[in-house]
Amino acid sequence: MVTVGYRTESIYRQYSIADSKLLEEATVELAALQSERDRRDRRVCGRVAERGIRPMHYEDAMKFLIEKLAGSPNIFADASRLPNFDVFIPSAITGFLREQSPRDGRLFSNPDSFRLPEFDDVWLAFYDAASELCRRGIFRLGEISAKAQGAPRYTIADGYSITATGREWLRHSTTRYVPTTPGRYLQCFENPGKVLGLGFLQRAGEAAGCHAYENHLACCAMCGAAAESALLAIANAKTDDPERVQREYNKRDGRRNVTNLIFGSSQTSTIRNQFESDTTTMSPRPRNCGRCQALA
């Protein structure tokens, strides 16, 4: 709240929609929107899926690239090849296919097997991922050399350099990539969403959408709203008395009151401490959000 200038917790309460019909309608509309976005972005390879490699989406390729590069920034460089790139897409695709289908002897005995038509959609997914990383300023299309950017010595979109910003970002990046496309992000919450409710899913999707467009303050606000929805859903399930939960929530220190309904009056419960630590996005001073601390 300090970061965005809010003085009270009422900012979160305005998202506390009590009409379940409105939530259901909003969720259906949100799902339709995300489905349309996924149809526009998804790269599905049926023949690859039949052979045991999961259908491709460009975020599958991004996950592979980011996790591997965070662990070893030179893993996809090919020093034996001219021109020199930090990331040579054919090398990345070869590594991906071998990791996904280790029993396919062709991928190990025939160096050109990854160029078979059945892998075309895997290539497209990796090209889309590299393009997105360029948009974010992590990759730059072209050679490492500062004076060879115009030389037509390679296939366009096969070779990339990692920018100075990208190297710094990868140095601090986690080796566990979290999908950021709203539709894919909501898939991660499909099962917990059944417990935490439609309100949680809606706000989590809105947070992902804000993050995708780098609107980080709005993303933080919607993360808080999603966590608030989860808190109320858990209290409702615990007490089986939504009206009581709402009354306590509307009082002074409403969030603490609701937390007490869940855990009782004990302030030293290990589970309670973990719960409160995991919901610090609702705290007046979030401890785990480095971006917000930098902006505050």
C-alpha positions in Angstrom: 0.0 0.0 0.0 2.9 2.3 0.7 4.2 1.8 -2.8 1.0 2.9 -4.6 -0.1 5.5 -2.0 -3.0 3.7 -0.4 -3.7 4.6 3.2 -6.2 1.8 4.1 -7.0 -1.8 3.0 -10.2 -0.5 1.3 -8.4 -0.8 -2.1 -8.6 -4.6 -1.8 -12.2 -4.6 -0.5 -13.4 -2.9 -3.6 -12.6 -6.1 -5.4 -14.6 -8.2 -2.9 -17.5 -9.0 -5.3 -20.2 -10.9 -3.4 -22.4 -11.7 -6.3 -21.4 -15.2 -7.4 -23.3 -14.8 -10.7 -21.2 -11.7 -11.6 -18.0 -13.7 -10.8 -19.1 -16.6 -13.0 -19.9 -14.3 -15.9 -16.6 -12.4 -15.6 -14.7 -15.7 -15.4 -16.4 -17.0 -18.5 -15.5 -13.8 -20.4 -11.9 -13.9 -19.1 -11.6 -17.6 -20.1 -12.9 -16.7 -23.6 -10.4 -13.9 -23.9 -7.4 -16.0 -22.8 -8.5 -18.8 -25.1 -8.5 -16.5 -28.1 -5.0 -15.2 -27.1 -3.8 -18.8 -26.7 -5.1 -19.7 -30.1 -3.2 -16.8 -31.5 0.1 -17.7 -29.8 0.0 -21.5 -29.4 2.2 -23.7 -31.5 0.9 -27.3 -31.4 2.7 -30.1 -33.2 0.4 -33.1 -33.3 3.0 -35.5 -34.7 5.6 -34.5 -32.1 3.0 -35.0 -29.4 2.2 -38.5 -30.7 5.9 -39.4 -30.3 6.0 -38.4 -26.7 7.0 -34.7 -26.9 4.3 -32.5 -25.4 2.5 -30.0 -27.6 4.6 -26.8 -28.0 3.7 -23.3 -26.9 6.2 -20.6 -27.2 6.4 -20.3 -23.4 7.6 -24.0 -23.3 10.5 -22.8 -25.4 11.0 -19.7 -23.2 11.0 -21.9 -20.1 13.7 -24.1 -21.6 15.8 -21.2 -22.8 15.7 -19.2 -19.6 16.3 -22.1 -17.2 19.2 -23.3 -19.2 20.8 -19.9 -19.8 20.3 -19.0 -16.1 22.4 -22.0 -15.2 25.0 -21.6 -17.9 24.9 -18.5 -20.2 27.1 -20.1 -22.8 25.2 -23.4 -23.1 23.9 -22.6 -26.6 27.0 -20.9 -27.9 28.9 -22.7 -30.7 32.5 -21.5 -30.6 33.3 -23.8 -33.6 30.9 -22.0 -35.9 31.2 -18.7 -37.6 29.7 -16.3 -37.1 29.6 -16.4 -33.3 26.4 -16.1 -31.3 25.6 -16.3 -27.6 22.4 -18.3 -28.5 22.3 -20.4 -31.6 18.6 -21.5 -32.0 19.4 -24.9 -33.8 21.7 -25.8 -30.8 18.9 -25.0 -28.4 16.3 -27.0 -30.4 18.7 -30.0 -30.6 19.1 -29.9 -26.8 15.4 -29.5 -26.2 14.4 -32.5 -28.5 17.1 -34.7 -27.0 16.0 -33.9 -23.5 12.3 -34.4 -24.3 12.8 -37.7 -26.3 16.0 -39.3 -25.0 15.1 -42.7 -26.6 14.9 -41.4 -30.1 18.1 -42.6 -31.6 17.8 -40.3 -34.6 18.3 -37.2 -32.5 21.7 -38.5 -31.4 23.0 -40.4 -34.5 21.8 -38.0 -37.2 22.9 -34.4 -36.7 20.2 -33.2 -39.2 17.3 -35.1 -37.7 16.0 -32.1 -35.8 15.3 -30.5 -39.2 12.7 -33.0 -40.1 9.3 -31.6 -41.0 7.7 -33.2 -37.9 9.6 -30.7 -35.8 8.6 -27.6 -37.7 6.3 -26.3 -35.0 9.1 -26.7 -32.4 11.2 -24.4 -34.5 8.3 -21.9 -34.7 7.9 -22.0 -30.9 11.6 -21.3 -30.4 11.6 -18.4 -32.9 8.6 -16.9 -31.1 10.3 -17.3 -27.8 13.5 -15.6 -29.1 11.4 -12.8 -30.5 9.7 -12.3 -27.2 13.0 -12.2 -25.4 14.2 -9.6 -27.9 11.1 -7.5 -27.1 12.0 -7.7 -23.4 15.6 -6.6 -24.1 17.2 -9.9 -23.1 18.2 -11.0 -26.6 19.5 -9.1 -29.6 19.3 -10.6 -33.1 22.7 -10.9 -34.6 26.3 -11.7 -33.8 28.4 -11.1 -30.8 30.8 -9.0 -32.9 30.2 -5.3 -32.8 31.1 -4.7 -36.4 29.4 -7.7 -38.2 25.7 -7.0 -37.7 25.1 -6.3 -41.4 27.0 -9.3 -42.8 24.5 -11.8 -44.4 26.5 -14.9 -43.2 23.7 -16.7 -41.4 20.1 -17.6 -41.5 18.0 -14.8 -40.2 16.6 -15.5 -36.7 18.9 -18.4 -36.0 21.5 -16.5 -34.0 21.2 -14.1 -31.1 23.4 -12.2 -28.7 22.6 -11.7 -25.0 22.4 -8.0 -24.2 24.2 -6.4 -21.3 20.8 -6.0 -19.6 20.0 -9.6 -20.4 23.2 -10.9 -18.8 22.4 -8.9 -15.6 18.8 -10.2 -15.7 20.0 -13.8 -16.2 22.5 -13.4 -13.4 19.7 -12.6 -10.9 17.1 -14.8 -12.6 15.7 -17.9 -10.9 16.5 -21.1 -12.7 12.8 -22.0 -12.4 10.8 -20.2 -15.0 7.1 -19.2 -14.3 4.8 -18.8 -17.3 3.6 -15.2 -17.8 1.1 -15.5 -20.6 -2.2 -15.0 -18.8 -3.8 -18.2 -20.2 -0.9 -20.4 -19.4 -0.5 -18.7 -15.9 -4.2 -19.5 -15.1 -3.6 -23.2 -16.1 -1.1 -23.4 -13.2 -3.9 -22.3 -10.8 -6.5 -24.6 -12.3 -6.5 -27.1 -9.4 -6.0 -24.6 -6.5 -8.6 -22.4 -8.1 -11.2 -25.0 -7.5 -10.6 -24.4 -3.8 -9.8 -20.7 -3.8 -12.7 -19.7 -6.0 -13.6 -17.8 -9.2 -12.6 -14.5 -7.7 -9.1 -15.7 -7.1 -8.8 -17.0 -10.6 -10.1 -13.8 -12.1 -7.7 -11.5 -10.2 -4.8 -13.9 -10.8 -5.5 -13.6 -14.5 -5.6 -9.8 -14.3 -2.3 -9.8 -12.4 -0.7 -11.9 -15.2 -2.1 -9.6 -17.8 -0.7 -6.5 -16.1 2.7 -8.3 -15.8 2.7 -9.2 -19.4 2.6 -5.5 -20.3 5.1 -4.6 -17.6 2.5 -2.7 -15.6 4.1 -3.8 -12.4 2.3 -1.6 -9.9 -1.1 -2.7 -11.2 0.2 -6.3 -11.1 1.2 -5.9 -7.5 -2.3 -4.5 -6.7 -4.0 -7.4 -8.4 -1.8 -9.9 -6.7 -2.9 -8.4 -3.4 -6.6 -8.6 -4.6 -6.1 -12.3 -5.6 -4.5 -13.1 -2.2 -7.4 -11.3 -0.5 -9.8 -13.5 -2.4 -7.9 -16.6 -1.4 -8.0 -15.5 2.3 -11.8 -15.1 2.2 -12.3 -18.3 0.4 -10.2 -20.2 2.9 -12.1 -18.6 5.8 -15.5 -19.4 4.2 -14.5 -23.0 3.9 -13.1 -23.2 7.4 -16.1 -21.6 9.1 -18.9 -22.6 6.7 -20.3 -19.2 7.6 -19.6 -16.6 4.7 -21.8 -14.0 6.4 -19.7 -14.1 9.6 -16.5 -13.9 7.5 -17.8 -10.9 5.7 -18.8 -9.1 8.9 -15.4 -9.7 10.4 -13.7 -8.6 7.2 -15.5 -5.3 7.2 -14.4 -4.4 10.7 -11.2 -2.6 11.6 -8.2 -4.9 11.0 -10.4 -7.0 8.8 -7.7 -9.2 7.4 -6.3 -10.0 10.9 -9.9 -10.8 12.0 -10.3 -13.2 9.2 -7.0 -14.8 9.8 -8.0 -15.4 13.4 -11.2 -17.2 12.1 -8.9 -19.5 10.2 -6.3 -20.2 12.9 -7.9 -19.2 16.1 -6.4 -16.7 18.5 -3.0 -18.3 18.7 -0.3 -16.0 17.4 2.6 -18.5 17.4 1.3 -21.3 15.2 3.9 -22.5 12.7 1.3 -23.0 10.0 -0.1 -19.5 10.7 3.3 -17.9 10.5 3.9 -19.7 7.1 0.5 -18.6 5.9 1.1 -15.0 6.8 4.6 -15.1 5.2 3.2 -16.5 2.0 0.6 -13.7 1.8 3.0 -10.8 2.2 1.6 -9.3 -1.1 -1.2 -8.0 1.2 1.2 -6.5 3.7 1.5 -2.7 4.0 5.2 -3.2 3.5 5.8 -6.3 1.2 9.0 -7.9 2.2 9.5 -10.1 -0.8 8.9 -7.7 -3.7 12.3 -6.3 -4.6 10.7 -4.2 -7.5 8.3 -2.6 -5.1 11.0 -1.9 -2.5 13.1 -0.2 -5.2 10.1 2.0 -6.2 9.0 2.8 -2.7 
